[in-house]
């Protein structure tokens, strides 16, 4: 890749030579001079993409993590729900590095490129075989849903259909990232490593008892 190169003397050198002798001279070269590295736009974008430090999301979930009223004293906070009850999932406190977009511009190897990291998808694994792919989800509004029947999230959620031995599931959130770049008259995409985080959730079963009323009894 040919380009113009100029050699500019250091200021310390300029102080010891006649005025006018320190102006840089540009010259076209078909190949870079020794010690100079040139990148294609894609190579420069790849170098820039490696500077992104992307993080896992902060999990937003209902049921929230707390100590419940029927827990023994000294119990640590945890999440608890029941079979058939809606679980809400969302990205809590999203930031440019946990959800995007995160943009950077740099000149590398003689090419100026701009790169933007974005989330392609977020997949939740329930720990019982369910996989749900969502966007950022909808945060649960405790005030709006106070004293109402449990409802499913309008954008991202699930329900457990059974519990497990021990009653605890690991819920994980895996974020898929892509970097979109442009520079040097070209554009492209770079797939980035996924980020992941998890939490645990206890799932219990609510037991009901059917009572058969004695003949003639209308109080049941």
C-alpha positions in Angstrom: 0.0 0.0 0.0 1.7 3.2 -1.2 1.5 6.4 0.8 3.2 9.8 1.3 5.7 9.8 4.2 7.4 12.8 5.8 10.4 12.9 8.1 10.3 15.7 10.7 13.5 16.4 12.7 13.2 16.5 16.5 13.0 20.1 18.0 16.4 19.5 19.8 18.0 18.9 16.4 16.3 22.0 14.8 17.8 24.3 17.4 21.3 23.4 16.1 20.7 23.8 12.4 20.0 26.9 10.2 16.5 28.1 9.9 14.7 26.4 7.0 16.5 23.2 7.3 14.0 21.6 9.6 10.9 21.5 7.4 9.7 17.9 6.8 9.9 16.6 3.2 7.1 14.4 2.0 7.8 11.6 -0.4 5.7 8.9 -2.0 6.9 5.3 -1.2 5.3 2.1 -2.6 6.3 0.3 0.7 6.6 1.7 4.2 10.2 2.6 5.3 11.9 0.4 7.9 10.2 0.6 11.3 6.8 2.0 9.9 3.8 -0.4 9.9 0.8 0.1 7.8 -2.6 -1.5 8.4 -5.6 -2.2 6.1 -8.8 -0.7 7.4 -9.9 -4.1 8.6 -6.6 -4.6 10.5 -6.9 -1.2 12.1 -10.5 -1.9 13.1 -9.4 -5.3 14.6 -6.7 -3.5 16.7 -9.2 -0.9 17.9 -11.9 -3.5 18.7 -9.4 -5.2 21.1 -9.3 -2.1 23.2 -12.9 -2.4 24.2 -13.5 -3.7 27.7 -17.0 -5.1 27.7 -18.7 -6.3 30.9 -21.6 -8.5 31.8 -25.0 -7.0 32.6 -26.3 -6.4 36.0 -29.2 -8.8 36.5 -32.6 -7.3 37.2 -35.1 -9.9 38.3 -38.4 -10.3 40.2 -38.3 -12.1 42.5 -35.8 -9.8 44.1 -33.0 -10.9 46.3 -34.1 -10.4 49.9 -34.7 -12.1 53.3 -38.3 -13.3 53.5 -40.6 -13.0 56.5 -40.7 -16.7 57.2 -36.9 -17.1 57.1 -35.0 -17.9 60.3 -33.0 -15.1 61.9 -29.6 -14.6 60.2 -30.6 -16.0 56.8 -28.7 -14.3 53.9 -30.7 -12.6 51.2 -31.8 -14.8 48.3 -34.3 -15.1 45.4 -37.4 -17.3 45.8 -40.4 -18.0 43.6 -43.0 -20.8 43.1 -43.9 -23.1 40.2 -46.2 -21.3 37.8 -45.4 -17.8 39.1 -44.1 -15.2 36.5 -40.4 -14.3 36.7 -39.5 -10.9 35.3 -36.0 -10.4 33.7 -34.3 -7.2 32.6 -31.0 -5.4 32.3 -30.5 -3.4 35.5 -28.6 0.0 35.3 -27.3 -0.5 31.7 -24.1 1.3 30.8 -22.2 1.8 27.5 -19.8 -1.1 28.4 -22.5 -3.5 29.7 -25.2 -2.8 27.1 -23.8 -0.3 24.5 -23.3 1.5 22.4 -19.6 2.2 23.2 -17.8 4.1 20.5 -14.1 4.9 19.9 -12.0 6.5 17.1 -8.3 6.0 16.5 -5.6 6.3 13.9 -3.7 3.0 13.7 -1.2 2.0 11.1 -2.0 5.1 9.1 -5.8 4.4 9.0 -8.4 6.3 11.0 -11.3 4.1 12.0 -14.4 4.5 14.2 -15.8 1.4 16.0 -19.0 1.0 18.0 -19.7 -2.0 20.2 -23.3 -3.0 20.4 -25.3 -5.8 21.9 -26.7 -8.2 19.3 -28.8 -10.3 21.7 -29.2 -11.3 25.3 -30.1 -14.9 26.2 -31.3 -16.1 29.6 -30.9 -19.7 30.7 -33.4 -20.7 33.4 -31.4 -23.7 34.6 -34.3 -26.0 33.9 -33.9 -26.2 30.1 -35.6 -22.9 29.1 -33.7 -20.4 27.0 -35.2 -16.9 26.4 -33.7 -14.3 24.1 -34.7 -10.8 24.9 -33.8 -7.2 24.6 -33.2 -5.0 27.7 -36.5 -6.2 29.2 -38.9 -4.2 31.4 -38.0 -3.3 35.0 -40.7 -4.4 37.4 -42.7 -1.5 38.9 -43.6 -2.6 42.4 -45.9 0.4 43.0 -47.9 -0.1 39.8 -48.4 -3.8 40.4 -49.0 -3.6 44.2 -52.1 -5.6 45.3 -52.7 -7.1 41.8 -52.5 -10.6 40.5 -49.1 -11.8 39.2 -48.6 -11.0 35.5 -46.0 -11.9 33.0 -43.4 -9.3 31.9 -44.5 -7.7 28.6 -41.0 -8.1 27.1 -38.9 -10.7 28.9 -39.7 -13.4 31.4 -40.5 -17.0 32.1 -42.3 -19.4 34.4 -41.0 -22.5 36.0 -43.1 -25.6 35.5 -41.5 -27.8 38.1 -38.9 -27.6 40.9 -35.8 -29.7 41.3 -34.1 -31.7 44.0 -32.9 -29.1 46.4 -35.2 -26.5 44.7 -32.4 -24.3 43.4 -31.7 -23.2 39.8 -28.8 -21.2 38.4 -30.1 -18.4 36.1 -27.5 -17.1 33.6 -27.5 -14.1 31.3 -25.2 -14.3 28.2 -24.7 -11.2 26.1 -23.6 -11.4 22.4 -21.7 -8.4 21.2 -20.7 -7.0 17.8 -18.4 -4.1 16.8 -19.5 -2.2 13.7 -16.6 -0.2 12.2 -15.9 2.3 9.3 -12.7 3.8 8.0 -10.5 4.1 5.0 -13.6 4.0 2.8 -14.6 0.6 4.1 -17.1 -0.8 6.7 -17.4 -4.1 8.5 -18.5 -6.1 11.6 -16.4 -7.9 14.2 -17.9 -10.5 16.5 -16.8 -10.0 20.1 -16.5 -12.5 23.0 -19.7 -13.0 24.9 -20.1 -11.7 28.5 -22.0 -13.7 31.1 -23.3 -13.5 34.6 -25.6 -15.6 36.8 -27.6 -15.7 40.0 -29.4 -18.5 41.9 -33.2 -18.9 42.3 -35.1 -21.2 44.7 -38.3 -22.6 43.2 -40.9 -24.2 45.4 -44.3 -25.7 45.0 -47.5 -24.4 46.6 -49.6 -27.3 47.8 -53.4 -27.0 47.8 -55.8 -29.3 49.7 -59.2 -30.1 48.2 -61.9 -30.6 50.9 -65.1 -32.6 50.1 -68.1 -31.1 51.9 -70.3 -33.5 53.8 -73.7 -34.1 52.2 -76.0 -31.2 52.8 -73.2 -28.9 54.0 -73.3 -25.6 52.0 -70.6 -23.8 54.0 -67.6 -25.1 52.0 
